Amino acid sequence: MVIKRCHVMLSLLLAVVLAGQWAHAEQRSMLRGYYSRLDVVSNGQQFSFGPFVGYYFKPQVGDDLGHLEFLCFNERGFYTDEMPKDSLLFRGEAVLTMLSETGEIPQTRQRITPIFFADAPSDWLQQRPEPQEEFVHFHSAYNRQGAVYTGYWLRHDAVTAFTYNMGGRISADSPLYHRAKPGASDRFPHIIEFDDGPQPGNVP
């Protein structure tokens, strides 16, 4: 179900502070009001969301974390080798959703475990916000025990055309590899990611 309302409790990592390490004043200005990590209370439970490389979020209205807007930067050249390091790659929106418990959360030693659409329960795919063809990436929140069913469906809108090749670390046969361009949100990898959070013992 899509969660309509939740509130900010605490944000440990202000994107404005992190932006200070970047050389460009324009980027620092863009990140005012954005957060790299959000702590969310939903249905009486507290979860954390983020941080992950290059992503910064803020509520669309007030302190309502049910609907976010985000910026994604090519931080340290992590996502593409065709664009300058730390350049803006995507703008987008994120909708808080609690996936049905029809499928199991995978347990691995890695911090983030992906499930591609072909292997995902159909119920999860039907819980995408509209337009569903553009919300093709889910990233979970986490608590002290690890990943949870609550998280965000994200819609990525590229600000320019580039090859998403994880900084040159993947080739064209990878399911993550694609040619991003403005107005083609459906090209982003169709993937559900369960995030255990930055906890001791897992692999980033």
N, CA, C and O of each residue as an XYZ file, in Angstrom:
816
protein
N       0.837     -1.186      0.000
C       0.000      0.000      0.000
C       0.871      1.235      0.000
O       1.964      1.225      0.567
N       0.402      2.299     -0.629
C       1.125      3.559     -0.627
C       0.812      4.287      0.665
O      -0.353      4.477      1.012
N       1.850      4.695      1.375
C       1.670      5.346      2.663
C       1.486      6.834      2.437
O       2.306      7.477      1.782
N       0.404      7.381      2.982
C       0.020      8.748      2.672
C       0.781      9.786      3.482
O       1.026     10.884      2.984
N       1.169      9.466      4.739
C       1.709     10.514      5.580
C       2.694      9.946      6.589
O       2.422      8.919      7.210
N       3.826     10.597      6.758
C       4.779     10.262      7.799
C       5.596     11.502      8.074
O       5.464     12.492      7.354
N       6.434     11.480      9.087
C       7.095     12.693      9.532
C       8.589     12.477      9.721
O       9.043     11.379     10.042
N       9.348     13.567      9.510
C      10.769     13.564      9.776
C      10.987     13.434     11.270
O      10.372     14.175     12.036
N      11.844     12.513     11.718
C      12.240     12.443     13.118
C      13.634     13.025     13.297
O      13.871     13.857     14.173
N      14.558     12.568     12.441
C      15.934     12.996     12.607
C      16.662     12.757     11.311
O      16.475     11.711     10.688
N      17.487     13.691     10.881
C      18.321     13.512      9.702
C      19.770     13.684     10.136
O      20.191     14.774     10.521
N      20.514     12.608     10.069
C      21.867     12.619     10.603
C      22.874     13.231      9.644
O      23.884     13.791     10.069
N      22.597     13.124      8.349
C      23.564     13.585      7.372
C      22.927     14.615      6.467
O      22.201     14.258      5.539
N      23.181     15.874      6.715
C      22.630     16.922      5.875
C      23.410     16.997      4.574
O      24.638     17.088      4.571
N      22.677     16.956      3.471
C      23.350     17.055      2.182
C      24.059     18.388      2.032
O      25.073     18.474      1.339
N      23.541     19.425      2.669
C      24.184     20.734      2.583
C      25.597     20.662      3.144
O      26.518     21.278      2.608
N      25.763     19.908      4.222
C      27.090     19.773      4.815
C      28.007     18.970      3.902
O      29.160     19.337      3.680
N      27.474     17.866      3.375
C      28.281     17.034      2.497
C      28.682     17.783      1.239
O      29.762     17.557      0.693
N      27.822     18.666      0.784
C      28.120     19.391     -0.446
C      29.346     20.271     -0.303
O      29.943     20.664     -1.305
N      29.731     20.588      0.926
C      30.888     21.432      1.134
C      32.182     20.841      0.613
O      33.145     21.571      0.377
N      32.219     19.510      0.428
C      33.425     18.881     -0.091
C      33.530     19.064     -1.596
O      34.580     18.773     -2.167
N      32.502     19.525     -2.244
C      32.524     19.695     -3.692
C      32.973     21.102     -4.051
O      32.769     22.048     -3.289
N      33.568     21.224     -5.189
C      34.189     22.494     -5.562
C      33.195     23.502     -6.094
O      33.456     24.703     -6.020
N      32.066     23.067     -6.627
C      31.194     23.974     -7.362
C      30.118     24.560     -6.464
O      29.329     23.828     -5.867
N      30.091     25.867     -6.372
C      29.092     26.544     -5.548
C      27.685     26.268     -6.049
O      26.740     26.248     -5.261
N      27.535     26.053     -7.357
C      26.206     25.790     -7.915
C      25.634     24.499     -7.343
O      24.444     24.433     -7.033
N      26.468     23.474     -7.201
C      25.998     22.225     -6.627
C      25.611     22.401     -5.166
O      24.598     21.861     -4.719
N      26.414     23.153     -4.422
C      26.092     23.391     -3.021
C      24.759     24.100     -2.896
O      23.970     23.806     -1.998
N      24.509     25.036     -3.799
C      23.247     25.763     -3.769
C      22.072     24.845     -4.090
O      21.013     24.953     -3.472
N      22.254     23.942     -5.055
C      21.188     23.024     -5.446
C      20.768     22.118     -4.298
O      19.608     21.712     -4.224
N      21.694     21.797     -3.404
C      21.430     20.809     -2.363
C      20.849     21.398     -1.084
O      20.632     20.667     -0.118
N      20.599     22.673     -1.059
C      19.994     23.244      0.135
C      18.618     22.634      0.371
O      17.763     22.639     -0.514
N      18.418     22.109      1.578
C      17.143     21.499      1.923
C      17.056     20.021      1.623
O      16.056     19.386      1.961
N      18.083     19.446      0.991
C      18.095     18.025      0.673
C      18.859     17.248      1.750
O      19.751     17.779      2.413
N      18.479     15.976      1.902
C      19.092     15.107      2.900
C      19.599     13.841      2.224
O      18.976     13.337      1.290
N      20.737     13.328      2.699
C      21.230     12.057      2.165
C      20.676     10.876      2.944
O      20.688      9.747      2.453
N      20.193     11.126      4.150
C      19.569     10.072      4.954
C      18.300     10.618      5.587
O      18.257     11.763      6.037
N      17.270      9.786      5.615
C      16.004     10.142      6.240
C      15.639      9.083      7.260
O      15.801      7.889      7.009
N      15.150      9.516      8.404
C      14.586      8.600      9.391
C      13.084      8.818      9.388
O      12.610      9.934      9.595
N      12.343      7.752      9.153
C      10.915      7.813      8.877
C      10.153      7.011      9.930
O      10.564      5.909     10.295
N       9.048      7.563     10.414
C       8.144      6.815     11.282
C       6.886      6.504     10.492
O       6.239      7.406      9.959
N       6.539      5.217     10.417
C       5.350      4.794      9.685
C       4.687      3.658     10.446
O       5.341      2.688     10.828
N       3.397      3.784     10.660
C       2.641      2.762     11.379
C       3.280      2.410     12.722
O       3.303      1.249     13.131
N       3.799      3.440     13.399
C       4.369      3.251     14.723
C       5.766      2.658     14.746
O       6.296      2.368     15.818
N       6.373      2.471     13.572
C       7.722      1.912     13.507
C       8.665      2.913     12.860
O       8.269      3.687     11.989
N       9.928      2.887     13.302
C      10.919      3.805     12.764
C      11.869      3.078     11.832
O      12.375      2.005     12.160
N      12.111      3.670     10.663
C      13.022      3.127      9.677
C      13.981      4.222      9.230
O      13.705      5.412      9.384
N      15.113      3.798      8.673
C      16.053      4.724      8.046
C      16.124      4.443      6.560
O      15.928      3.309      6.123
N      16.406      5.478      5.787
C      16.498      5.370      4.332
C      17.741      6.127      3.883
O      17.860      7.331      4.107
N      18.676      5.402      3.242
C      19.927      6.008      2.832
C      20.944      5.985      3.961
O      20.658      5.451      5.033
N      22.120      6.551      3.746
C      22.552      7.197      2.498
C      23.070      6.188      1.473
O      23.512      5.095      1.828
N      23.008      6.573      0.200
C      23.698      5.841     -0.842
C      24.227      6.822     -1.875
O      23.755      7.953     -1.984
N      25.217      6.363     -2.633
C      26.097      7.257     -3.391
C      25.324      8.204     -4.300
O      24.566      7.774     -5.169
N      25.529      9.497     -4.086
C      25.058     10.513     -5.011
C      23.611     10.929     -4.883
O      23.186     11.834     -5.601
N      22.816     10.307     -3.992
C      21.384     10.594     -3.903
C      21.083     11.514     -2.728
O      21.625     11.352     -1.635
N      20.191     12.499     -2.982
C      19.785     13.464     -1.964
C      18.288     13.734     -2.114
O      17.787     13.922     -3.223
N      17.588     13.749     -0.988
C      16.128     13.767     -0.979
C      15.592     14.926     -0.151
O      16.238     15.401      0.783
N      14.388     15.369     -0.520
C      13.667     16.313      0.331
C      12.171     16.114      0.128
O      11.737     15.724     -0.956
N      11.376     16.381      1.170
C       9.921     16.266      1.015
C       9.403     17.265     -0.018
O       9.914     18.379     -0.130
N       8.400     16.858     -0.758
C       7.794     17.795     -1.701
C       7.008     18.884     -0.984
O       6.949     20.025     -1.441
N       6.402     18.518      0.150
C       5.598     19.477      0.913
C       5.925     19.333      2.395
O       5.780     18.251      2.962
N       6.364     20.415      3.017
C       6.559     20.439      4.463
C       7.457     19.322      4.950
O       8.548     19.107      4.421
N       6.978     18.600      5.984
C       7.750     17.487      6.547
C       7.139     16.138      6.195
O       7.409     15.141      6.864
N       6.324     16.100      5.157
C       5.661     14.863      4.726
C       6.631     14.024      3.905
O       6.971     14.383      2.778
N       7.074     12.906      4.470
C       8.014     12.038      3.780
C       7.335     10.987      2.910
O       7.993     10.073      2.414
N       6.048     11.106      2.725
C       5.357     10.176      1.856
C       5.665     10.378      0.391
O       5.544      9.452     -0.411
N       6.068     11.597      0.037
C       6.337     11.918     -1.369
C       7.549     12.843     -1.400
O       7.507     13.952     -0.867
N       8.631     12.378     -2.027
C       9.889     13.110     -2.051
C      10.250     13.514     -3.467
O       9.764     12.935     -4.439
N      11.104     14.511     -3.570
C      11.825     14.755     -4.803
C      13.299     14.484     -4.528
O      13.748     14.603     -3.388
N      14.054     14.120     -5.561
C      15.462     13.808     -5.318
C      16.344     14.269     -6.465
O      15.890     14.507     -7.584
N      17.622     14.385     -6.137
C      18.674     14.652     -7.103
C      19.677     13.507     -7.014
O      19.956     13.000     -5.927
N      20.213     13.105     -8.156
C      21.252     12.072     -8.181
C      22.449     12.618     -8.946
O      22.328     13.015    -10.104
N      23.605     12.635     -8.290
C      24.836     13.151     -8.868
C      25.794     12.007     -9.199
O      25.718     10.921     -8.624
N      26.681     12.276    -10.125
C      27.714     11.318    -10.508
C      28.875     11.419     -9.511
O      30.006     11.731     -9.881
N      28.568     11.151     -8.262
C      29.524     11.345     -7.181
C      30.749     10.452     -7.373
O      30.636      9.229     -7.457
N      31.914     11.083     -7.441
C      33.196     10.395     -7.657
C      33.195      9.598     -8.966
O      33.971      8.654     -9.116
N      32.325      9.978     -9.915
C      32.247      9.246    -11.180
C      31.670      7.866    -11.028
O      31.995      6.969    -11.807
N      30.806      7.671    -10.028
C      30.326      6.333     -9.662
C      29.396      5.724    -10.702
O      29.408      4.509    -10.898
N      28.579      6.554    -11.381
C      27.525      6.007    -12.237
C      27.851      6.017    -13.727
O      27.293      5.216    -14.476
N      28.729      6.891    -14.170
C      29.068      6.939    -15.591
C      30.449      7.550    -15.763
O      30.866      8.418    -14.996
N      31.153      7.073    -16.796
C      32.442      7.673    -17.131
C      32.322      8.643    -18.299
O      33.329      9.104    -18.836
N      31.082      8.953    -18.692
C      30.859      9.884    -19.799
C      30.564     11.310    -19.330
O      30.573     12.242    -20.134
N      30.306     11.477    -18.045
C      29.973     12.785    -17.500
C      31.001     13.161    -16.433
O      31.626     12.284    -15.837
N      31.177     14.454    -16.193
C      32.145     14.862    -15.164
C      31.763     14.320    -13.793
O      30.586     14.108    -13.499
N      32.762     14.102    -12.971
C      32.504     13.691    -11.597
C      31.656     14.748    -10.893
O      31.870     15.949    -11.063
N      30.698     14.284    -10.107
C      29.819     15.128     -9.290
C      28.804     15.932    -10.094
O      28.121     16.787     -9.532
N      28.689     15.678    -11.397
C      27.676     16.376    -12.190
C      26.296     15.782    -11.918
O      26.176     14.610    -11.561
N      25.259     16.600    -12.089
C      23.886     16.133    -11.885
C      23.474     15.213    -13.028
O      23.615     15.563    -14.200
N      22.960     14.025    -12.673
C      22.527     13.052    -13.673
C      21.011     12.932    -13.764
O      20.451     12.914    -14.860
N      20.347     12.849    -12.612
C      18.903     12.623    -12.584
C      18.227     13.585    -11.610
O      18.781     13.933    -10.567
N      17.036     13.998    -11.971
C      16.049     14.508    -11.032
C      14.942     13.466    -10.956
O      14.773     12.677    -11.885
N      14.191     13.453     -9.866
C      13.135     12.453     -9.808
C      12.228     12.618     -8.619
O      12.343     13.574     -7.852
N      11.324     11.670     -8.475
C      10.410     11.658     -7.344
C      10.375     10.261     -6.745
O      10.671      9.269     -7.410
N      10.006     10.211     -5.472
C       9.981      8.942     -4.742
C       8.708      8.885     -3.908
O       8.338      9.858     -3.250
N       8.049      7.740     -3.944
C       6.777      7.561     -3.238
C       6.935      6.430     -2.217
O       7.287      5.303     -2.565
N       6.669      6.757     -0.959
C       6.793      5.778      0.117
C       5.733      4.697     -0.033
O       4.551      4.984     -0.220
N       6.179      3.456      0.053
C       5.299      2.306     -0.164
C       5.708      1.170      0.769
O       6.892      0.968      1.040
N       4.714      0.435      1.253
C       4.991     -0.782      2.004
C       4.627     -1.960      1.113
O       3.454     -2.184      0.817
N       5.641     -2.714      0.687
C       5.391     -3.882     -0.148
C       4.631     -4.940      0.642
O       4.802     -5.074      1.853
N       3.794     -5.685     -0.062
C       3.102     -6.796      0.588
C       4.125     -7.858      1.007
O       5.211     -7.940      0.433
N       3.778     -8.654      1.989
C       4.701     -9.668      2.493
C       4.515    -11.003      1.772
O       4.687    -12.068      2.365
N       4.165    -10.935      0.500
C       3.969    -12.144     -0.305
C       5.290    -12.764     -0.731
O       5.338    -13.936     -1.102
N       6.362    -11.979     -0.678
C       7.687    -12.499     -1.002
C       8.625    -12.277      0.164
O       8.393    -11.401      0.997
N       9.686    -13.069      0.226
C      10.624    -12.968      1.324
C      11.711    -11.936      1.019
O      12.134    -11.783     -0.127
N      12.151    -11.237      2.054
C      13.288    -10.343      1.926
C      14.550    -11.204      1.877
O      14.786    -11.993      2.793
N      15.364    -11.070      0.830
C      16.551    -11.918      0.726
C      17.569    -11.614      1.824
O      17.705    -10.473      2.265
N      18.268    -12.640      2.249
C      19.291    -12.519      3.287
C      20.655    -12.822      2.664
O      20.916    -13.949      2.245
N      21.516    -11.815      2.606
C      22.866    -12.002      2.077
C      23.840    -11.239      2.961
O      23.429    -10.540      3.888
N      25.109    -11.372      2.680
C      26.121    -10.622      3.413
C      26.309     -9.225      2.842
O      27.009     -8.407      3.438
N      25.706     -8.942      1.717
C      25.880     -7.636      1.106
C      24.913     -6.627      1.704
O      23.839     -6.985      2.188
N      25.307     -5.375      1.663
C      24.405     -4.343      2.179
C      23.139     -4.271      1.335
O      22.037     -4.233      1.881
N      23.282     -4.251      0.017
C      22.134     -4.116     -0.882
C      21.995     -5.388     -1.719
O      22.945     -5.809     -2.378
N      20.816     -5.993     -1.689
C      20.539     -7.205     -2.454
C      19.451     -6.910     -3.479
O      18.346     -6.518     -3.106
N      19.746     -7.093     -4.771
C      18.770     -6.772     -5.811
C      17.871     -7.948     -6.163
O      18.271     -9.109     -6.083
N      16.643     -7.615     -6.554
C      15.730     -8.573     -7.178
C      15.215     -7.911     -8.459
O      14.581     -6.857     -8.401
N      15.481     -8.512     -9.591
C      15.003     -7.952    -10.852
C      13.539     -8.322    -11.057
O      13.052     -9.307    -10.500
N      12.852     -7.532    -11.851
C      11.408     -7.688    -12.008
C      11.003     -9.101    -12.391
O       9.965     -9.589    -11.945
N      11.811     -9.767    -13.215
C      11.456    -11.115    -13.662
C      11.360    -12.093    -12.499
O      10.672    -13.109    -12.597
N      12.046    -11.791    -11.396
C      12.059    -12.688    -10.239
C      11.242    -12.152     -9.072
O      11.208    -12.776     -8.012
N      10.589    -11.019     -9.243
C       9.859    -10.379     -8.147
C       8.400    -10.838     -8.125
O       7.831    -11.127     -9.177
N       7.791    -10.907     -6.943
C       6.355    -11.219     -6.868
C       5.537    -10.190     -7.640
O       5.831     -8.995     -7.592
N       4.529    -10.644     -8.337
C       3.710     -9.731     -9.140
C       3.011     -8.693     -8.265
O       2.768     -7.571     -8.708
N       2.686     -9.062     -7.020
C       2.042     -8.102     -6.110
C       2.915     -6.875     -5.912
O       2.412     -5.752     -5.868
N       4.228     -7.085     -5.792
C       5.128     -5.950     -5.586
C       5.107     -5.020     -6.791
O       5.087     -3.799     -6.637
N       5.111     -5.590     -7.979
C       5.128     -4.771     -9.185
C       3.836     -3.986     -9.338
O       3.843     -2.868     -9.855
N       2.728     -4.562     -8.893
C       1.447     -3.871     -8.987
C       1.330     -2.727     -7.977
O       0.433     -1.892     -8.088
N       2.219     -2.687     -7.011
C       2.170     -1.618     -6.012
C       2.928     -0.370     -6.438
O       3.074      0.566     -5.652
N       3.405     -0.349     -7.663
C       4.081      0.845     -8.162
C       3.092      1.998     -8.309
O       1.941      1.786     -8.689
N       3.540      3.221     -8.007
C       2.678      4.386     -8.255
C       2.477      4.592     -9.759
O       3.190      4.019    -10.583
N       1.508      5.407    -10.086
C       1.303      5.793    -11.483
C       2.171      7.011    -11.830
O       2.366      7.893    -10.993
N       2.690      7.058    -13.060
C       2.610      6.035    -14.102
C       3.566      4.880    -13.819
O       4.769      5.089    -13.660
N       3.035      3.676    -13.756
C       3.825      2.523    -13.349
C       5.011      2.255    -14.266
O       6.037      1.745    -13.815
N       4.884      2.591    -15.547
C       5.983      2.317    -16.465
C       7.205      3.197    -16.184
O       8.287      2.933    -16.707
N       7.039      4.246    -15.360
C       8.152      5.131    -15.040
C       8.721      4.877    -13.645
O       9.879      5.206    -13.388
N       7.938      4.306    -12.751
C       8.434      3.955    -11.424
C       8.932      2.504    -11.470
O       8.184      1.564    -11.202
N      10.200      2.352    -11.813
C      10.729      1.009    -12.071
C      11.852      0.628    -11.106
O      12.508     -0.397    -11.293
N      12.074      1.436    -10.089
C      13.140      1.144     -9.129
C      12.613      1.305     -7.709
O      12.093      2.360     -7.346
N      12.751      0.252     -6.910
C      12.362      0.304     -5.500
C      13.606      0.150     -4.653
O      14.452     -0.706     -4.916
N      13.710      0.994     -3.625
C      14.817      0.876     -2.671
C      14.224      0.856     -1.278
O      13.473      1.755     -0.898
N      14.567     -0.178     -0.515
C      13.956     -0.348      0.803
C      14.598      0.535      1.849
O      15.724      1.007      1.690
N      13.854      0.748      2.922
C      14.408      1.303      4.148
C      14.953      0.148      4.984
O      14.942     -1.004      4.551
N      15.431      0.469      6.184
C      15.991     -0.579      7.047
C      15.842     -0.169      8.505
O      15.664      1.007      8.823
N      15.917     -1.161      9.380
C      15.967     -0.903     10.816
C      17.175     -1.634     11.392
O      18.070     -2.034     10.648
N      17.207     -1.811     12.702
C      18.384     -2.437     13.310
C      18.562     -3.886     12.895
O      19.670     -4.419     12.953
N      17.475     -4.529     12.474
C      17.556     -5.927     12.053
C      17.915     -6.080     10.574
O      18.262     -7.175     10.132
N      17.834     -5.009      9.820
C      18.151     -5.075      8.403
C      17.033     -4.509      7.538
O      16.252     -3.669      7.987
N      16.962     -4.974      6.301
C      15.996     -4.448      5.332
C      14.565     -4.740      5.764
O      14.290     -5.739      6.429
N      13.650     -3.837      5.366
C      12.232     -3.976      5.680
C      11.425     -3.848      4.386
O      11.957     -3.479      3.338
N      10.135     -4.160      4.483
C       9.265     -4.083      3.306
C       8.922     -2.646      2.920
O       8.507     -2.392      1.789
N       9.091     -1.715      3.837
C       8.797     -0.315      3.561
C       9.979      0.330      2.842
O      11.136      0.092      3.189
N       9.678      1.136      1.854
C      10.719      1.833      1.107
C      10.091      2.784      0.103
O       8.945      3.202      0.266
N      10.834      3.118     -0.918
C      10.368      4.092     -1.911
C      10.469      3.530     -3.316
O      11.478      2.940     -3.701
N       9.392      3.729     -4.076
C       9.462      3.568     -5.531
C       9.979      4.888     -6.110
O       9.472      5.960     -5.780
N      10.996      4.797     -6.979
C      11.644      5.970     -7.532
C      11.434      6.065     -9.040
O      11.466      5.071     -9.765
N      11.218      7.296     -9.477
C      11.156      7.599    -10.913
C      12.330      8.508    -11.254
O      12.445      9.606    -10.711
N      13.201      8.052    -12.152
C      14.406      8.785    -12.534
C      14.194      9.496    -13.865
O      13.798      8.870    -14.848
N      14.453     10.783    -13.902
C      14.386     11.554    -15.142
C      15.775     12.137    -15.411
O      16.213     13.055    -14.718
N      16.449     11.609    -16.398
C      17.802     12.066    -16.719
C      17.778     13.521    -17.174
O      16.872     13.942    -17.894
N      18.778     14.281    -16.748
C      18.853     15.688    -17.146
C      19.594     15.861    -18.464
O      19.525     16.924    -19.080
N      20.300     14.828    -18.899
C      20.999     14.833    -20.172
C      21.213     13.384    -20.601
O      20.985     12.465    -19.814
N      21.644     13.176    -21.826
C      21.886     11.817    -22.312
C      23.282     11.350    -21.895
O      24.251     12.102    -21.998
N      23.376     10.107    -21.425
C      24.661      9.520    -21.062
C      24.488      8.010    -20.940
O      23.367      7.509    -20.851
N      25.599      7.298    -20.935
C      25.568      5.856    -20.738
C      25.754      5.542    -19.263
O      26.759      5.915    -18.657
N      24.782      4.858    -18.697
C      24.827      4.439    -17.297
C      25.599      3.124    -17.252
O      25.046      2.052    -17.496
N      26.892      3.229    -16.936
C      27.767      2.056    -16.968
C      28.552      1.889    -15.671
O      29.615      1.268    -15.653
N      28.023      2.446    -14.593
C      28.652      2.337    -13.274
C      30.121      2.748    -13.331
O      30.998      2.052    -12.820
N      30.367      3.896    -13.964
C      31.722      4.429    -14.034
C      32.669      3.599    -14.865
O      33.884      3.662    -14.680
N      32.111      2.806    -15.799
C      32.934      1.949    -16.642
C      33.188      0.580    -16.042
O      33.958     -0.203    -16.598
N      32.554      0.276    -14.913
C      32.795     -0.999    -14.234
C      31.927     -2.134    -14.768
O      32.189     -3.297    -14.461
N      30.891     -1.820    -15.567
C      30.049     -2.865    -16.147
C      30.024     -2.722    -17.658
O      30.288     -1.646    -18.194
N      29.704     -3.811    -18.339
C      29.652     -3.814    -19.802
C      28.206     -3.857    -20.275
O      27.274     -3.911    -19.472
N      28.038     -3.833    -21.586
C      26.703     -3.723    -22.168
C      25.821     -4.935    -21.889
O      24.603     -4.848    -22.050
N      26.394     -6.056    -21.477
C      25.569     -7.229    -21.186
C      25.015     -7.220    -19.760
O      24.286     -8.138    -19.383
N      25.343     -6.215    -18.971
C      24.805     -6.114    -17.615
C      23.376     -5.592    -17.653
O      23.071     -4.716    -18.462
N      22.480     -6.109    -16.793
C      21.105     -5.576    -16.760
C      21.030     -4.143    -16.229
O      19.993     -3.493    -16.364
N      22.098     -3.649    -15.637
C      22.118     -2.263    -15.165
C      22.496     -1.278    -16.270
O      22.136     -0.103    -16.209
N      23.206     -1.750    -17.258
C      23.733     -0.898    -18.330
C      22.591     -0.391    -19.213
O      21.762     -1.175    -19.675
N      22.554      0.927    -19.445
C      21.552      1.473    -20.357
C      21.942      2.876    -20.791
O      22.813      3.510    -20.196
N      21.289      3.338    -21.822
C      21.488      4.695    -22.315
C      20.397      5.573    -21.729
O      19.238      5.478    -22.131
N      20.759      6.425    -20.784
C      19.794      7.333    -20.164
C      19.615      8.571    -21.033
O      20.553      9.043    -21.675
N      18.390      9.081    -21.038
C      18.137     10.334    -21.747
C      16.896     10.980    -21.159
O      16.058     10.291    -20.577
N      16.763     12.303    -21.304
C      15.577     12.990    -20.757
C      14.294     12.427    -21.339
O      14.217     12.126    -22.530
N      13.282     12.285    -20.484
C      11.980     11.803    -20.929
C      11.892     10.308    -21.103
O      10.918      9.810    -21.669
N      12.892      9.574    -20.627
C      12.883      8.116    -20.789
C      13.101      7.444    -19.439
O      14.033      6.658    -19.273
N      12.234      7.758    -18.471
C      12.362      7.193    -17.130
C      12.248      5.679    -17.123
O      12.781      5.018    -16.231
N      11.545      5.116    -18.125
C      11.346      3.672    -18.166
C      12.619      2.911    -18.507
O      12.633      1.683    -18.427
N      13.691      3.608    -18.885
C      14.944      2.934    -19.221
C      15.762      2.565    -17.987
O      16.661      1.727    -18.064
N      15.455      3.183    -16.860
C      16.237      2.888    -15.664
C      16.076      1.401    -15.319
O      15.018      0.825    -15.571
N      17.110      0.776    -14.748
C      17.003     -0.665    -14.440
C      15.764     -1.005    -13.629
O      15.459     -0.349    -12.633
N      15.051     -2.040    -14.067
C      13.828     -2.501    -13.407
C      14.225     -3.430    -12.265
O      14.451     -4.624    -12.457
N      14.302     -2.857    -11.093
C      14.951     -3.583    -10.008
C      14.367     -3.176     -8.657
O      13.996     -2.023     -8.439
N      14.298     -4.144     -7.768
C      13.905     -3.924     -6.375
C      15.131     -4.207     -5.524
O      15.717     -5.286     -5.619
N      15.522     -3.253     -4.695
C      16.728     -3.396     -3.886
C      16.366     -3.380     -2.404
O      15.704     -2.459     -1.924
N      16.804     -4.400     -1.696
C      16.633     -4.464     -0.254
C      17.955     -4.066      0.407
O      19.008     -4.647      0.145
N      17.860     -3.061      1.267
C      19.028     -2.404      1.845
C      19.101     -2.733      3.333
O      18.217     -2.342      4.095
N      20.142     -3.448      3.755
C      20.335     -3.781      5.157
C      20.852     -2.600      5.974
O      20.888     -2.653      7.203
N      21.254     -1.530      5.278
C      21.800     -0.380      5.983
C      23.280     -0.549      6.266
O      23.811     -1.657      6.190
N      23.946      0.546      6.591
C      25.385      0.510      6.874
C      25.681     -0.082      8.241
O      26.022      0.638      9.179
N      25.548     -1.397      8.349
C      25.722     -2.086      9.616
C      27.023     -2.883      9.624
O      27.465     -3.328      8.564
N      27.645     -3.076     10.775
C      28.875     -3.867     10.845
C      28.631     -5.282     10.332
O      27.611     -5.899     10.641
N      29.573     -5.787      9.550
C      29.488     -7.162      9.090
C      28.932     -7.332      7.694
O      29.075     -8.407      7.110
N      28.285     -6.281      7.123
C      27.824     -6.448      5.750
C      28.828     -5.821      4.788
O      29.706     -5.061      5.197
N      28.690     -6.145      3.518
C      29.611     -5.677      2.500
C      28.950     -4.540      1.743
O      27.843     -4.720      1.236
N      29.587     -3.367      1.643
C      28.954     -2.235      0.942
C      28.600     -2.564     -0.497
O      28.064     -1.716     -1.211
